[in-house]
């Protein structure tokens, strides 16, 4: 397996794990997993290195955006919990 194939496989698995994680909070596991699977299958026969890299970058951006969103949400929760301690 080439390094490029390995990174695509790892990215695919990471996207599926994220879909599972998100769905435990929202309950749309099958829908989210299906979207990830379909997106990767649509592009599985792509041979243009530029297009492959673009798709990989789009997936990485999606993962990064979610991690950023989640970090902001957690920080906001911590701030609100801190306010509750002082207001209590």
PyMOL Python script that loads the backbone (N, CA, C, O; Angstrom):
from pymol import cmd

cmd.read_pdbstr("""\
ATOM      1  N   UNK A   1       0.856  -1.181   0.000  1.00  0.00           N
ATOM      2  CA  UNK A   1       0.000   0.000   0.000  1.00  0.00           C
ATOM      3  C   UNK A   1       0.899   1.240   0.000  1.00  0.00           C
ATOM      4  O   UNK A   1       1.806   1.362   0.823  1.00  0.00           O
ATOM      5  N   UNK A   2       0.636   2.144  -0.923  1.00  0.00           N
ATOM      6  CA  UNK A   2       1.458   3.354  -1.015  1.00  0.00           C
ATOM      7  C   UNK A   2       1.113   4.322   0.109  1.00  0.00           C
ATOM      8  O   UNK A   2       0.079   4.192   0.764  1.00  0.00           O
ATOM      9  N   UNK A   3       1.991   5.287   0.320  1.00  0.00           N
ATOM     10  CA  UNK A   3       1.756   6.293   1.363  1.00  0.00           C
ATOM     11  C   UNK A   3       0.483   7.072   1.079  1.00  0.00           C
ATOM     12  O   UNK A   3      -0.265   7.404   1.999  1.00  0.00           O
ATOM     13  N   UNK A   4       0.234   7.365  -0.192  1.00  0.00           N
ATOM     14  CA  UNK A   4      -0.969   8.111  -0.563  1.00  0.00           C
ATOM     15  C   UNK A   4      -2.228   7.310  -0.241  1.00  0.00           C
ATOM     16  O   UNK A   4      -3.194   7.853   0.295  1.00  0.00           O
ATOM     17  N   UNK A   5      -2.214   6.010  -0.571  1.00  0.00           N
ATOM     18  CA  UNK A   5      -3.360   5.152  -0.266  1.00  0.00           C
ATOM     19  C   UNK A   5      -3.559   5.049   1.241  1.00  0.00           C
ATOM     20  O   UNK A   5      -4.689   5.042   1.727  1.00  0.00           O
ATOM     21  N   UNK A   6      -2.453   4.969   1.973  1.00  0.00           N
ATOM     22  CA  UNK A   6      -2.542   4.879   3.423  1.00  0.00           C
ATOM     23  C   UNK A   6      -3.194   6.130   4.005  1.00  0.00           C
ATOM     24  O   UNK A   6      -4.061   6.029   4.872  1.00  0.00           O
ATOM     25  N   UNK A   7      -2.785   7.298   3.540  1.00  0.00           N
ATOM     26  CA  UNK A   7      -3.359   8.522   4.093  1.00  0.00           C
ATOM     27  C   UNK A   7      -4.832   8.650   3.735  1.00  0.00           C
ATOM     28  O   UNK A   7      -5.613   9.161   4.537  1.00  0.00           O
ATOM     29  N   UNK A   8      -5.230   8.197   2.546  1.00  0.00           N
ATOM     30  CA  UNK A   8      -6.648   8.234   2.177  1.00  0.00           C
ATOM     31  C   UNK A   8      -7.431   7.284   3.074  1.00  0.00           C
ATOM     32  O   UNK A   8      -8.514   7.627   3.547  1.00  0.00           O
ATOM     33  N   UNK A   9      -6.890   6.098   3.310  1.00  0.00           N
ATOM     34  CA  UNK A   9      -7.561   5.138   4.179  1.00  0.00           C
ATOM     35  C   UNK A   9      -7.679   5.678   5.600  1.00  0.00           C
ATOM     36  O   UNK A   9      -8.727   5.546   6.233  1.00  0.00           O
ATOM     37  N   UNK A  10      -6.613   6.283   6.100  1.00  0.00           N
ATOM     38  CA  UNK A  10      -6.655   6.865   7.446  1.00  0.00           C
ATOM     39  C   UNK A  10      -7.674   7.997   7.505  1.00  0.00           C
ATOM     40  O   UNK A  10      -8.427   8.106   8.473  1.00  0.00           O
ATOM     41  N   UNK A  11      -7.699   8.830   6.487  1.00  0.00           N
ATOM     42  CA  UNK A  11      -8.651   9.931   6.434  1.00  0.00           C
ATOM     43  C   UNK A  11     -10.083   9.402   6.409  1.00  0.00           C
ATOM     44  O   UNK A  11     -10.962   9.937   7.085  1.00  0.00           O
ATOM     45  N   UNK A  12     -10.310   8.355   5.629  1.00  0.00           N
ATOM     46  CA  UNK A  12     -11.630   7.721   5.550  1.00  0.00           C
ATOM     47  C   UNK A  12     -12.058   7.222   6.929  1.00  0.00           C
ATOM     48  O   UNK A  12     -13.181   7.471   7.369  1.00  0.00           O
ATOM     49  N   UNK A  13     -11.167   6.528   7.592  1.00  0.00           N
ATOM     50  CA  UNK A  13     -11.483   6.005   8.930  1.00  0.00           C
ATOM     51  C   UNK A  13     -11.717   7.136   9.929  1.00  0.00           C
ATOM     52  O   UNK A  13     -12.623   7.057  10.760  1.00  0.00           O
ATOM     53  N   UNK A  14     -10.908   8.180   9.849  1.00  0.00           N
ATOM     54  CA  UNK A  14     -11.096   9.330  10.739  1.00  0.00           C
ATOM     55  C   UNK A  14     -12.453   9.988  10.506  1.00  0.00           C
ATOM     56  O   UNK A  14     -13.129  10.385  11.456  1.00  0.00           O
ATOM     57  N   UNK A  15     -12.840  10.101   9.253  1.00  0.00           N
ATOM     58  CA  UNK A  15     -14.148  10.695   8.937  1.00  0.00           C
ATOM     59  C   UNK A  15     -15.281   9.831   9.478  1.00  0.00           C
ATOM     60  O   UNK A  15     -16.263  10.352  10.007  1.00  0.00           O
ATOM     61  N   UNK A  16     -15.150   8.510   9.346  1.00  0.00           N
ATOM     62  CA  UNK A  16     -16.178   7.614   9.889  1.00  0.00           C
ATOM     63  C   UNK A  16     -16.232   7.699  11.413  1.00  0.00           C
ATOM     64  O   UNK A  16     -17.314   7.690  12.000  1.00  0.00           O
ATOM     65  N   UNK A  17     -15.070   7.780  12.050  1.00  0.00           N
ATOM     66  CA  UNK A  17     -15.041   7.916  13.516  1.00  0.00           C
ATOM     67  C   UNK A  17     -15.705   9.218  13.955  1.00  0.00           C
ATOM     68  O   UNK A  17     -16.454   9.248  14.931  1.00  0.00           O
ATOM     69  N   UNK A  18     -15.424  10.280  13.227  1.00  0.00           N
ATOM     70  CA  UNK A  18     -16.041  11.560  13.554  1.00  0.00           C
ATOM     71  C   UNK A  18     -17.553  11.485  13.367  1.00  0.00           C
ATOM     72  O   UNK A  18     -18.303  12.012  14.189  1.00  0.00           O
ATOM     73  N   UNK A  19     -18.005  10.843  12.307  1.00  0.00           N
ATOM     74  CA  UNK A  19     -19.443  10.677  12.086  1.00  0.00           C
ATOM     75  C   UNK A  19     -20.068   9.909  13.248  1.00  0.00           C
ATOM     76  O   UNK A  19     -21.153  10.257  13.713  1.00  0.00           O
ATOM     77  N   UNK A  20     -19.382   8.863  13.717  1.00  0.00           N
ATOM     78  CA  UNK A  20     -19.880   8.105  14.868  1.00  0.00           C
ATOM     79  C   UNK A  20     -19.934   8.980  16.115  1.00  0.00           C
ATOM     80  O   UNK A  20     -20.915   8.946  16.858  1.00  0.00           O
ATOM     81  N   UNK A  21     -18.884   9.762  16.344  1.00  0.00           N
ATOM     82  CA  UNK A  21     -18.830  10.626  17.522  1.00  0.00           C
ATOM     83  C   UNK A  21     -19.930  11.676  17.484  1.00  0.00           C
ATOM     84  O   UNK A  21     -20.629  11.888  18.475  1.00  0.00           O
ATOM     85  N   UNK A  22     -20.081  12.326  16.347  1.00  0.00           N
ATOM     86  CA  UNK A  22     -21.108  13.360  16.222  1.00  0.00           C
ATOM     87  C   UNK A  22     -22.486  12.755  16.436  1.00  0.00           C
ATOM     88  O   UNK A  22     -23.335  13.345  17.103  1.00  0.00           O
ATOM     89  N   UNK A  23     -22.704  11.577  15.869  1.00  0.00           N
ATOM     90  CA  UNK A  23     -24.033  10.978  15.941  1.00  0.00           C
ATOM     91  C   UNK A  23     -24.395  10.521  17.344  1.00  0.00           C
ATOM     92  O   UNK A  23     -25.580  10.414  17.662  1.00  0.00           O
ATOM     93  N   UNK A  24     -23.405  10.247  18.200  1.00  0.00           N
ATOM     94  CA  UNK A  24     -23.740   9.862  19.569  1.00  0.00           C
ATOM     95  C   UNK A  24     -24.376  11.032  20.300  1.00  0.00           C
ATOM     96  O   UNK A  24     -25.102  10.846  21.277  1.00  0.00           O
ATOM     97  N   UNK A  25     -24.099  12.237  19.820  1.00  0.00           N
ATOM     98  CA  UNK A  25     -24.672  13.428  20.434  1.00  0.00           C
ATOM     99  C   UNK A  25     -25.940  13.866  19.724  1.00  0.00           C
ATOM    100  O   UNK A  25     -26.816  14.477  20.336  1.00  0.00           O
ATOM    101  N   UNK A  26     -26.049  13.555  18.416  1.00  0.00           N
ATOM    102  CA  UNK A  26     -27.181  14.048  17.644  1.00  0.00           C
ATOM    103  C   UNK A  26     -28.136  12.974  17.163  1.00  0.00           C
ATOM    104  O   UNK A  26     -29.287  13.269  16.839  1.00  0.00           O
ATOM    105  N   UNK A  27     -27.676  11.723  17.111  1.00  0.00           N
ATOM    106  CA  UNK A  27     -28.547  10.629  16.752  1.00  0.00           C
ATOM    107  C   UNK A  27     -28.727  10.349  15.271  1.00  0.00           C
ATOM    108  O   UNK A  27     -29.655   9.630  14.903  1.00  0.00           O
ATOM    109  N   UNK A  28     -27.875  10.888  14.405  1.00  0.00           N
ATOM    110  CA  UNK A  28     -28.004  10.661  12.968  1.00  0.00           C
ATOM    111  C   UNK A  28     -26.874   9.791  12.433  1.00  0.00           C
ATOM    112  O   UNK A  28     -26.347  10.062  11.353  1.00  0.00           O
ATOM    113  N   UNK A  29     -26.499   8.767  13.158  1.00  0.00           N
ATOM    114  CA  UNK A  29     -25.322   7.962  12.816  1.00  0.00           C
ATOM    115  C   UNK A  29     -25.381   7.420  11.397  1.00  0.00           C
ATOM    116  O   UNK A  29     -24.436   7.605  10.631  1.00  0.00           O
ATOM    117  N   UNK A  30     -26.468   6.757  11.032  1.00  0.00           N
ATOM    118  CA  UNK A  30     -26.549   6.127   9.715  1.00  0.00           C
ATOM    119  C   UNK A  30     -26.463   7.147   8.587  1.00  0.00           C
ATOM    120  O   UNK A  30     -25.816   6.895   7.571  1.00  0.00           O
ATOM    121  N   UNK A  31     -27.103   8.285   8.759  1.00  0.00           N
ATOM    122  CA  UNK A  31     -27.084   9.329   7.731  1.00  0.00           C
ATOM    123  C   UNK A  31     -25.676   9.886   7.563  1.00  0.00           C
ATOM    124  O   UNK A  31     -25.189  10.023   6.440  1.00  0.00           O
ATOM    125  N   UNK A  32     -25.021  10.204   8.676  1.00  0.00           N
ATOM    126  CA  UNK A  32     -23.668  10.763   8.609  1.00  0.00           C
ATOM    127  C   UNK A  32     -22.675   9.775   8.015  1.00  0.00           C
ATOM    128  O   UNK A  32     -21.857  10.140   7.170  1.00  0.00           O
ATOM    129  N   UNK A  33     -22.748   8.527   8.455  1.00  0.00           N
ATOM    130  CA  UNK A  33     -21.839   7.510   7.908  1.00  0.00           C
ATOM    131  C   UNK A  33     -22.081   7.324   6.414  1.00  0.00           C
ATOM    132  O   UNK A  33     -21.130   7.190   5.645  1.00  0.00           O
ATOM    133  N   UNK A  34     -23.331   7.314   6.004  1.00  0.00           N
ATOM    134  CA  UNK A  34     -23.664   7.132   4.591  1.00  0.00           C
ATOM    135  C   UNK A  34     -23.098   8.283   3.756  1.00  0.00           C
ATOM    136  O   UNK A  34     -22.614   8.062   2.645  1.00  0.00           O
ATOM    137  N   UNK A  35     -23.155   9.506   4.284  1.00  0.00           N
ATOM    138  CA  UNK A  35     -22.604  10.650   3.556  1.00  0.00           C
ATOM    139  C   UNK A  35     -21.097  10.506   3.363  1.00  0.00           C
ATOM    140  O   UNK A  35     -20.576  10.786   2.284  1.00  0.00           O
ATOM    141  N   UNK A  36     -20.404  10.071   4.403  1.00  0.00           N
ATOM    142  CA  UNK A  36     -18.954   9.871   4.309  1.00  0.00           C
ATOM    143  C   UNK A  36     -18.643   8.763   3.300  1.00  0.00           C
ATOM    144  O   UNK A  36     -17.803   8.936   2.417  1.00  0.00           O
ATOM    145  N   UNK A  37     -19.320   7.639   3.439  1.00  0.00           N
ATOM    146  CA  UNK A  37     -19.085   6.502   2.542  1.00  0.00           C
ATOM    147  C   UNK A  37     -19.358   6.892   1.094  1.00  0.00           C
ATOM    148  O   UNK A  37     -18.558   6.599   0.206  1.00  0.00           O
ATOM    149  N   UNK A  38     -20.484   7.551   0.860  1.00  0.00           N
ATOM    150  CA  UNK A  38     -20.839   7.955  -0.506  1.00  0.00           C
ATOM    151  C   UNK A  38     -19.817   8.921  -1.099  1.00  0.00           C
ATOM    152  O   UNK A  38     -19.458   8.801  -2.270  1.00  0.00           O
ATOM    153  N   UNK A  39     -19.350   9.869  -0.304  1.00  0.00           N
ATOM    154  CA  UNK A  39     -18.371  10.840  -0.802  1.00  0.00           C
ATOM    155  C   UNK A  39     -17.075  10.146  -1.214  1.00  0.00           C
ATOM    156  O   UNK A  39     -16.506  10.463  -2.258  1.00  0.00           O
ATOM    157  N   UNK A  40     -16.612   9.212  -0.408  1.00  0.00           N
ATOM    158  CA  UNK A  40     -15.380   8.505  -0.752  1.00  0.00           C
ATOM    159  C   UNK A  40     -15.589   7.581  -1.950  1.00  0.00           C
ATOM    160  O   UNK A  40     -14.710   7.466  -2.804  1.00  0.00           O
ATOM    161  N   UNK A  41     -16.741   6.926  -2.017  1.00  0.00           N
ATOM    162  CA  UNK A  41     -17.004   6.034  -3.159  1.00  0.00           C
ATOM    163  C   UNK A  41     -17.131   6.803  -4.468  1.00  0.00           C
ATOM    164  O   UNK A  41     -16.682   6.333  -5.513  1.00  0.00           O
ATOM    165  N   UNK A  42     -17.739   7.979  -4.415  1.00  0.00           N
ATOM    166  CA  UNK A  42     -17.874   8.796  -5.629  1.00  0.00           C
ATOM    167  C   UNK A  42     -16.509   9.118  -6.228  1.00  0.00           C
ATOM    168  O   UNK A  42     -16.372   9.258  -7.443  1.00  0.00           O
ATOM    169  N   UNK A  43     -15.525   9.231  -5.383  1.00  0.00           N
ATOM    170  CA  UNK A  43     -14.198   9.657  -5.830  1.00  0.00           C
ATOM    171  C   UNK A  43     -13.164   8.531  -5.861  1.00  0.00           C
ATOM    172  O   UNK A  43     -11.982   8.793  -6.081  1.00  0.00           O
ATOM    173  N   UNK A  44     -13.584   7.298  -5.647  1.00  0.00           N
ATOM    174  CA  UNK A  44     -12.618   6.195  -5.537  1.00  0.00           C
ATOM    175  C   UNK A  44     -11.848   5.914  -6.821  1.00  0.00           C
ATOM    176  O   UNK A  44     -10.726   5.412  -6.763  1.00  0.00           O
ATOM    177  N   UNK A  45     -12.423   6.225  -7.972  1.00  0.00           N
ATOM    178  CA  UNK A  45     -11.753   5.946  -9.242  1.00  0.00           C
ATOM    179  C   UNK A  45     -11.004   7.155  -9.802  1.00  0.00           C
ATOM    180  O   UNK A  45     -10.506   7.122 -10.927  1.00  0.00           O
ATOM    181  N   UNK A  46     -10.932   8.201  -9.017  1.00  0.00           N
ATOM    182  CA  UNK A  46     -10.234   9.414  -9.469  1.00  0.00           C
ATOM    183  C   UNK A  46      -8.744   9.113  -9.625  1.00  0.00           C
ATOM    184  O   UNK A  46      -8.128   8.499  -8.754  1.00  0.00           O
ATOM    185  N   UNK A  47      -8.178   9.553 -10.741  1.00  0.00           N
ATOM    186  CA  UNK A  47      -6.750   9.314 -10.992  1.00  0.00           C
ATOM    187  C   UNK A  47      -5.943  10.604 -11.063  1.00  0.00           C
ATOM    188  O   UNK A  47      -4.714  10.569 -10.998  1.00  0.00           O
ATOM    189  N   UNK A  48      -6.607  11.722 -11.194  1.00  0.00           N
ATOM    190  CA  UNK A  48      -5.915  13.014 -11.283  1.00  0.00           C
ATOM    191  C   UNK A  48      -5.367  13.382  -9.898  1.00  0.00           C
ATOM    192  O   UNK A  48      -6.146  13.623  -8.976  1.00  0.00           O
ATOM    193  N   UNK A  49      -4.042  13.427  -9.742  1.00  0.00           N
ATOM    194  CA  UNK A  49      -3.450  13.725  -8.432  1.00  0.00           C
ATOM    195  C   UNK A  49      -3.939  15.047  -7.837  1.00  0.00           C
ATOM    196  O   UNK A  49      -4.117  15.151  -6.624  1.00  0.00           O
ATOM    197  N   UNK A  50      -4.155  16.044  -8.675  1.00  0.00           N
ATOM    198  CA  UNK A  50      -4.632  17.350  -8.190  1.00  0.00           C
ATOM    199  C   UNK A  50      -6.028  17.215  -7.587  1.00  0.00           C
ATOM    200  O   UNK A  50      -6.293  17.741  -6.506  1.00  0.00           O
ATOM    201  N   UNK A  51      -6.913  16.513  -8.280  1.00  0.00           N
ATOM    202  CA  UNK A  51      -8.277  16.332  -7.773  1.00  0.00           C
ATOM    203  C   UNK A  51      -8.287  15.486  -6.503  1.00  0.00           C
ATOM    204  O   UNK A  51      -9.055  15.754  -5.579  1.00  0.00           O
ATOM    205  N   UNK A  52      -7.437  14.472  -6.460  1.00  0.00           N
ATOM    206  CA  UNK A  52      -7.344  13.637  -5.261  1.00  0.00           C
ATOM    207  C   UNK A  52      -6.897  14.485  -4.077  1.00  0.00           C
ATOM    208  O   UNK A  52      -7.474  14.411  -2.992  1.00  0.00           O
ATOM    209  N   UNK A  53      -5.873  15.284  -4.296  1.00  0.00           N
ATOM    210  CA  UNK A  53      -5.369  16.150  -3.221  1.00  0.00           C
ATOM    211  C   UNK A  53      -6.432  17.152  -2.792  1.00  0.00           C
ATOM    212  O   UNK A  53      -6.581  17.418  -1.599  1.00  0.00           O
ATOM    213  N   UNK A  54      -7.171  17.711  -3.742  1.00  0.00           N
ATOM    214  CA  UNK A  54      -8.250  18.650  -3.413  1.00  0.00           C
ATOM    215  C   UNK A  54      -9.312  17.982  -2.543  1.00  0.00           C
ATOM    216  O   UNK A  54      -9.786  18.575  -1.575  1.00  0.00           O
ATOM    217  N   UNK A  55      -9.682  16.758  -2.883  1.00  0.00           N
ATOM    218  CA  UNK A  55     -10.688  16.039  -2.100  1.00  0.00           C
ATOM    219  C   UNK A  55     -10.167  15.717  -0.698  1.00  0.00           C
ATOM    220  O   UNK A  55     -10.901  15.827   0.284  1.00  0.00           O
ATOM    221  N   UNK A  56      -8.904  15.322  -0.615  1.00  0.00           N
ATOM    222  CA  UNK A  56      -8.311  15.047   0.696  1.00  0.00           C
ATOM    223  C   UNK A  56      -8.293  16.308   1.549  1.00  0.00           C
ATOM    224  O   UNK A  56      -8.620  16.271   2.735  1.00  0.00           O
ATOM    225  N   UNK A  57      -7.910  17.425   0.934  1.00  0.00           N
ATOM    226  CA  UNK A  57      -7.870  18.690   1.672  1.00  0.00           C
ATOM    227  C   UNK A  57      -9.268  19.103   2.130  1.00  0.00           C
ATOM    228  O   UNK A  57      -9.427  19.637   3.228  1.00  0.00           O
ATOM    229  N   UNK A  58     -10.272  18.862   1.303  1.00  0.00           N
ATOM    230  CA  UNK A  58     -11.649  19.189   1.690  1.00  0.00           C
ATOM    231  C   UNK A  58     -12.074  18.358   2.900  1.00  0.00           C
ATOM    232  O   UNK A  58     -12.726  18.872   3.809  1.00  0.00           O
ATOM    233  N   UNK A  59     -11.706  17.083   2.913  1.00  0.00           N
ATOM    234  CA  UNK A  59     -12.042  16.224   4.050  1.00  0.00           C
ATOM    235  C   UNK A  59     -11.302  16.675   5.306  1.00  0.00           C
ATOM    236  O   UNK A  59     -11.882  16.712   6.391  1.00  0.00           O
ATOM    237  N   UNK A  60     -10.032  17.016   5.161  1.00  0.00           N
ATOM    238  CA  UNK A  60      -9.249  17.498   6.307  1.00  0.00           C
ATOM    239  C   UNK A  60      -9.839  18.802   6.836  1.00  0.00           C
ATOM    240  O   UNK A  60      -9.934  18.997   8.048  1.00  0.00           O
ATOM    241  N   UNK A  61     -10.233  19.690   5.933  1.00  0.00           N
ATOM    242  CA  UNK A  61     -10.871  20.946   6.365  1.00  0.00           C
ATOM    243  C   UNK A  61     -12.150  20.663   7.142  1.00  0.00           C
ATOM    244  O   UNK A  61     -12.425  21.308   8.154  1.00  0.00           O
ATOM    245  N   UNK A  62     -12.926  19.700   6.668  1.00  0.00           N
ATOM    246  CA  UNK A  62     -14.151  19.338   7.374  1.00  0.00           C
ATOM    247  C   UNK A  62     -13.863  18.851   8.784  1.00  0.00           C
ATOM    248  O   UNK A  62     -14.531  19.254   9.736  1.00  0.00           O
ATOM    249  N   UNK A  63     -12.865  17.981   8.917  1.00  0.00           N
ATOM    250  CA  UNK A  63     -12.475  17.499  10.245  1.00  0.00           C
ATOM    251  C   UNK A  63     -11.961  18.644  11.111  1.00  0.00           C
ATOM    252  O   UNK A  63     -12.314  18.745  12.286  1.00  0.00           O
ATOM    253  N   UNK A  64     -11.135  19.498  10.536  1.00  0.00           N
ATOM    254  CA  UNK A  64     -10.570  20.628  11.283  1.00  0.00           C
ATOM    255  C   UNK A  64     -11.652  21.600  11.719  1.00  0.00           C
ATOM    256  O   UNK A  64     -11.642  22.081  12.852  1.00  0.00           O
ATOM    257  N   UNK A  65     -12.581  21.888  10.823  1.00  0.00           N
ATOM    258  CA  UNK A  65     -13.673  22.801  11.166  1.00  0.00           C
ATOM    259  C   UNK A  65     -14.498  22.251  12.313  1.00  0.00           C
ATOM    260  O   UNK A  65     -14.894  22.995  13.210  1.00  0.00           O
ATOM    261  N   UNK A  66     -14.761  20.947  12.289  1.00  0.00           N
ATOM    262  CA  UNK A  66     -15.534  20.369  13.376  1.00  0.00           C
ATOM    263  C   UNK A  66     -14.756  20.454  14.685  1.00  0.00           C
ATOM    264  O   UNK A  66     -15.325  20.795  15.721  1.00  0.00           O
ATOM    265  N   UNK A  67     -13.466  20.149  14.648  1.00  0.00           N
ATOM    266  CA  UNK A  67     -12.666  20.218  15.868  1.00  0.00           C
ATOM    267  C   UNK A  67     -12.632  21.641  16.416  1.00  0.00           C
ATOM    268  O   UNK A  67     -12.692  21.839  17.630  1.00  0.00           O
ATOM    269  N   UNK A  68     -12.536  22.625  15.538  1.00  0.00           N
ATOM    270  CA  UNK A  68     -12.547  24.023  15.955  1.00  0.00           C
ATOM    271  C   UNK A  68     -13.896  24.375  16.585  1.00  0.00           C
ATOM    272  O   UNK A  68     -13.945  24.997  17.646  1.00  0.00           O
ATOM    273  N   UNK A  69     -14.978  23.977  15.936  1.00  0.00           N
ATOM    274  CA  UNK A  69     -16.319  24.227  16.454  1.00  0.00           C
ATOM    275  C   UNK A  69     -16.504  23.588  17.827  1.00  0.00           C
ATOM    276  O   UNK A  69     -17.037  24.211  18.745  1.00  0.00           O
ATOM    277  N   UNK A  70     -16.060  22.343  17.959  1.00  0.00           N
ATOM    278  CA  UNK A  70     -16.201  21.622  19.220  1.00  0.00           C
ATOM    279  C   UNK A  70     -15.374  22.286  20.324  1.00  0.00           C
ATOM    280  O   UNK A  70     -15.835  22.381  21.461  1.00  0.00           O
ATOM    281  N   UNK A  71     -14.171  22.741  20.009  1.00  0.00           N
ATOM    282  CA  UNK A  71     -13.332  23.421  20.996  1.00  0.00           C
ATOM    283  C   UNK A  71     -13.995  24.712  21.464  1.00  0.00           C
ATOM    284  O   UNK A  71     -13.965  25.030  22.653  1.00  0.00           O
ATOM    285  N   UNK A  72     -14.588  25.453  20.542  1.00  0.00           N
ATOM    286  CA  UNK A  72     -15.294  26.682  20.919  1.00  0.00           C
ATOM    287  C   UNK A  72     -16.482  26.372  21.821  1.00  0.00           C
ATOM    288  O   UNK A  72     -16.722  27.071  22.806  1.00  0.00           O
ATOM    289  N   UNK A  73     -17.219  25.326  21.481  1.00  0.00           N
ATOM    290  CA  UNK A  73     -18.390  24.953  22.273  1.00  0.00           C
ATOM    291  C   UNK A  73     -17.971  24.569  23.694  1.00  0.00           C
ATOM    292  O   UNK A  73     -18.602  24.986  24.666  1.00  0.00           O
ATOM    293  N   UNK A  74     -16.909  23.778  23.808  1.00  0.00           N
ATOM    294  CA  UNK A  74     -16.441  23.360  25.125  1.00  0.00           C
ATOM    295  C   UNK A  74     -15.926  24.543  25.937  1.00  0.00           C
ATOM    296  O   UNK A  74     -16.170  24.622  27.141  1.00  0.00           O
ATOM    297  N   UNK A  75     -15.219  25.457  25.288  1.00  0.00           N
ATOM    298  CA  UNK A  75     -14.723  26.644  25.984  1.00  0.00           C
ATOM    299  C   UNK A  75     -15.886  27.487  26.489  1.00  0.00           C
ATOM    300  O   UNK A  75     -15.845  28.003  27.606  1.00  0.00           O
ATOM    301  N   UNK A  76     -16.906  27.624  25.682  1.00  0.00           N
ATOM    302  CA  UNK A  76     -18.084  28.398  26.082  1.00  0.00           C
ATOM    303  C   UNK A  76     -18.772  27.743  27.275  1.00  0.00           C
ATOM    304  O   UNK A  76     -19.197  28.429  28.204  1.00  0.00           O
ATOM    305  N   UNK A  77     -18.882  26.412  27.249  1.00  0.00           N
ATOM    306  CA  UNK A  77     -19.486  25.699  28.374  1.00  0.00           C
ATOM    307  C   UNK A  77     -18.681  25.914  29.651  1.00  0.00           C
ATOM    308  O   UNK A  77     -19.255  26.125  30.719  1.00  0.00           O
ATOM    309  N   UNK A  78     -17.357  25.863  29.545  1.00  0.00           N
ATOM    310  CA  UNK A  78     -16.510  26.061  30.720  1.00  0.00           C
ATOM    311  C   UNK A  78     -16.670  27.466  31.275  1.00  0.00           C
ATOM    312  O   UNK A  78     -16.705  27.653  32.491  1.00  0.00           O
ATOM    313  N   UNK A  79     -16.767  28.446  30.401  1.00  0.00           N
ATOM    314  CA  UNK A  79     -16.962  29.830  30.844  1.00  0.00           C
ATOM    315  C   UNK A  79     -18.297  29.962  31.560  1.00  0.00           C
ATOM    316  O   UNK A  79     -18.386  30.588  32.616  1.00  0.00           O
ATOM    317  N   UNK A  80     -19.343  29.364  30.976  1.00  0.00           N
ATOM    318  CA  UNK A  80     -20.665  29.444  31.592  1.00  0.00           C
ATOM    319  C   UNK A  80     -20.693  28.725  32.934  1.00  0.00           C
ATOM    320  O   UNK A  80     -21.342  29.193  33.869  1.00  0.00           O
ATOM    321  N   UNK A  81     -19.999  27.597  33.043  1.00  0.00           N
ATOM    322  CA  UNK A  81     -19.940  26.884  34.313  1.00  0.00           C
ATOM    323  C   UNK A  81     -19.184  27.703  35.350  1.00  0.00           C
ATOM    324  O   UNK A  81     -19.541  27.700  36.528  1.00  0.00           O
ATOM    325  N   UNK A  82     -18.152  28.397  34.920  1.00  0.00           N
ATOM    326  CA  UNK A  82     -17.398  29.264  35.827  1.00  0.00           C
ATOM    327  C   UNK A  82     -18.252  30.404  36.335  1.00  0.00           C
ATOM    328  O   UNK A  82     -18.155  30.769  37.507  1.00  0.00           O
ATOM    329  N   UNK A  83     -19.086  30.975  35.483  1.00  0.00           N
ATOM    330  CA  UNK A  83     -19.986  32.055  35.892  1.00  0.00           C
ATOM    331  C   UNK A  83     -20.996  31.548  36.904  1.00  0.00           C
ATOM    332  O   UNK A  83     -21.321  32.239  37.869  1.00  0.00           O
ATOM    333  N   UNK A  84     -21.497  30.326  36.679  1.00  0.00           N
ATOM    334  CA  UNK A  84     -22.474  29.754  37.602  1.00  0.00           C
ATOM    335  C   UNK A  84     -21.874  29.574  38.992  1.00  0.00           C
ATOM    336  O   UNK A  84     -22.569  29.762  39.990  1.00  0.00           O
ATOM    337  N   UNK A  85     -20.596  29.214  39.071  1.00  0.00           N
ATOM    338  CA  UNK A  85     -19.940  29.038  40.363  1.00  0.00           C
ATOM    339  C   UNK A  85     -19.863  30.358  41.117  1.00  0.00           C
ATOM    340  O   UNK A  85     -20.039  30.395  42.334  1.00  0.00           O
ATOM    341  N   UNK A  86     -19.600  31.446  40.388  1.00  0.00           N
ATOM    342  CA  UNK A  86     -19.486  32.745  41.030  1.00  0.00           C
ATOM    343  C   UNK A  86     -20.849  33.351  41.337  1.00  0.00           C
ATOM    344  O   UNK A  86     -20.990  34.112  42.295  1.00  0.00           O
ATOM    345  N   UNK A  87     -21.851  33.018  40.534  1.00  0.00           N
ATOM    346  CA  UNK A  87     -23.192  33.564  40.741  1.00  0.00           C
ATOM    347  C   UNK A  87     -23.943  32.805  41.825  1.00  0.00           C
ATOM    348  O   UNK A  87     -24.858  33.343  42.448  1.00  0.00           O
ATOM    349  N   UNK A  88     -23.547  31.532  42.053  1.00  0.00           N
ATOM    350  CA  UNK A  88     -24.236  30.591  42.917  1.00  0.00           C
ATOM    351  C   UNK A  88     -24.482  31.068  44.266  1.00  0.00           C
ATOM    352  O   UNK A  88     -25.060  30.348  45.080  1.00  0.00           O
TER     353      UNK A  88
END
""", "prot")
cmd.dss("prot")
cmd.show_as("cartoon", "prot")
cmd.util.cbc("prot")
cmd.orient("prot")
